[in-house]
Amino acid sequence: MVEHWSPKPGVGSSSLSTRAKKQSMSTIIDYIRDSFEELRNNVSWTPRVELQRLVIVVLVFSVIFSLAIWGADTVLSEVVGFYFQLIN
């Protein structure tokens, strides 16, 4: 059997859940503050010129791969269509 303890009437909130909520909120705020400080002071960011060059490389390869997939899909669609025409 599980016991259920209710707070005494007239006593302010001393429950663990209320204290945990206050603690967890300050912990979250501290975590966010520390994260921004880490990003500002300790992270080395890619220079803008190099970032632009890398974005262009990714875009070019994305176009090349999409054209290759489109070509393979077109060829395979024709092969499958030809195969089913032979069967009928």
C-alpha positions in Angstrom: 0.0 0.0 0.0 1.3 3.5 -0.9 1.0 6.3 1.6 0.0 9.8 0.4 1.2 12.7 2.4 -0.6 16.0 1.9 0.9 19.3 3.1 -0.3 20.6 6.4 -3.0 23.3 6.2 -1.7 26.8 6.6 1.9 25.9 5.8 3.6 27.5 2.8 4.6 25.4 -0.1 7.5 23.3 1.1 7.0 20.5 -1.3 10.0 19.2 -3.2 8.3 19.7 -6.6 8.0 23.5 -6.1 11.6 23.8 -5.0 12.7 21.5 -7.9 10.8 23.8 -10.3 12.6 26.9 -9.0 15.9 25.1 -9.1 15.4 23.7 -12.5 14.4 27.1 -13.9 17.5 28.7 -12.6 19.6 25.8 -13.9 18.1 26.1 -17.4 18.8 29.9 -17.4 22.4 29.3 -16.2 22.8 26.6 -18.9 21.6 29.0 -21.7 23.8 31.8 -20.4 26.8 29.5 -20.3 26.0 28.2 -23.8 26.0 31.7 -25.2 29.2 32.5 -23.4 30.8 29.4 -24.9 29.7 30.3 -28.4 31.0 33.9 -28.0 34.4 33.1 -26.5 35.5 29.5 -27.3 34.0 28.5 -30.6 36.2 29.1 -33.7 33.9 30.1 -36.5 34.7 29.5 -40.2 35.7 32.8 -42.0 33.0 34.2 -44.2 35.0 33.9 -47.5 35.7 30.2 -46.8 32.1 29.6 -45.8 30.8 31.1 -49.1 33.2 28.9 -51.0 32.1 25.8 -49.2 28.4 26.6 -49.8 29.0 26.9 -53.5 30.8 23.5 -53.5 27.9 21.9 -51.7 25.4 23.5 -54.1 27.4 22.3 -57.2 27.6 18.8 -56.0 23.9 18.8 -55.0 23.0 19.7 -58.5 25.3 17.1 -60.0 23.9 14.4 -57.8 20.3 15.4 -58.4 21.0 15.3 -62.2 22.6 11.8 -61.9 19.7 10.5 -59.9 17.2 12.0 -62.4 19.2 10.4 -65.3 19.2 7.0 -63.6 15.5 7.2 -62.8 14.7 8.1 -66.4 16.8 5.3 -67.8 15.4 2.7 -65.4 11.8 3.9 -66.1 12.4 3.3 -69.8 13.9 -0.1 -69.2 11.0 -1.2 -67.0 8.5 0.2 -69.5 10.2 -1.6 -72.3 10.2 -4.9 -70.3 6.4 -4.7 -69.6 5.7 -3.9 -73.3 7.6 -7.2 -74.2 5.5 -9.2 -71.7 2.2 -8.0 -73.1 
